[in-house]
Amino acid sequence: MLSFKGYAAKDLCDPHLGRTRRTFLRVGSIGMLGLTLPNLMRLQADASEQPAAHVGGPGWGKAKNIIMLYLQGGPSHLDLWDPKENVPDNVKSVFSPISTKIPGVKFTENLPRLSQLNDRFTMIRSMSYTPNGLFNHTAAIYQMMTGYTTDKVSPSGQLEPPSPKDFPNFGSNIIKMRPVDEPMLPFVMLPRPLQESNVVGKGGTAGFLGKSFDPYTLYPDGDDMDMAKMQRIKIDDLTLRENVFDVRLQRRASLRELVNRQMPAINQAVENYELDNRYEQALSLIVSGKAREAFELSRESDAIRDSYGRNTFGQSCLLARRLVEAGTRVVEVIWPKVANSDNHSWDHHSGLSKRMKDQSAPMLDQGLSGLIEDLDSRGMLDETLVVAIGEFGRSPQRGVSTSGNNNSDDGRDHWPYCYTSVIAGAGIRRGYVHGKSDKTASAPLESPVHPAEILATIYHAFGIDPETIVYNHLNQPRELVKASAVTKLFG
């Protein structure tokens, strides 16, 4: 069986797909289990022909792809892109402010490249939400990725493992309602899972939509600075059904090895069997050079690879560009390491001045700037939405506890009340700063933006009404997200 996550299943034949709560028409889901290959591909084709509910407005339907850079751990906005002057010493960043391309807007010295590119993206300096149990990573991550809060949160913030009852990751909703129009992995997550301590993958699955809409995960071994591992990415879910083909492909083989080793057998099978167009489309996921080559970073020039940074985050950003270029709809690059780890995490409860300057900030500055520059130069930024965001920011005062954690004088605790995100491409305004934080970056002074509104904006950019109704595991109607798009972000 050719198995690959994310392709449309039976419910995508429903002519009511894409309707909203105003019409209150049912959208269900079913897994791929039991579907034959030609039927599966035919269902995908049928679904792509269904009209979407029309909402319109600025930015509506501009995006064809999205790359989310998820800065897991919570970056300090004061020490990156919202520094404050004339404030107490324990609030003021230890890093010097620098000018940017936008007059009057300053970053810190940690972002020299991005400071010269902020005329190409929008900054939201007023991200904000009231915790309500979301002061810790896992619960806040779940909210950011699904738009909903979870029912089970312990005082420490830990949750139960991922469940089929979970709300879907936003990427799963997108590929369900906007199936890929060519045989390519529709939704890819790399290079690490969403994780805090022993809770792995919460908020990163298709939940009640079914496993057929789960992301395809690429989690190579190695640490954050191991570039060689990015050349050893393995694709495990591309297999051939034994009763269709005469050869059995080895399980857990890399995509490149799979194709190179079995190309003659695949070609012979295509010649020998009378396959309809749906079979040929499915086979091309393996047979086509474009699908195979998308994972070969070595095809990029040294100059391009260097521009992204020779580290896991930078090369993951480059791979994200190659994937959307080849037809992938959604790519989520999860910041390396788990949320509350040392080394390259953003969870700077201590040692912020050294860890941010020497580890986290240089990777972000190079990887994000490399991605935006590359997409823009290729003309891909017009249709590719780029979002860089964390689950929260860091406390304005160093050394204080806001979430029950211990913090050194050179560390900041979790702070969901005010932080910064970046969004670019697909009609998003260039050189725009949305919202404003107060004197100490403690709270928004104007235009607060909730994480759920970011998801609503993403759906809007894909021409999907955020109020679209889906049905959960109990057959209960649920909106994609209970928020409205921030249309002021679009030019």
Summary of the structure (lengths in Angstrom):
residues: 491
radius of gyration: 22.2
end to end distance: 45.4
largest distance: 76.4
contacts: 1769
relative contact order: 0.21
helix: 31%
strand: 14%
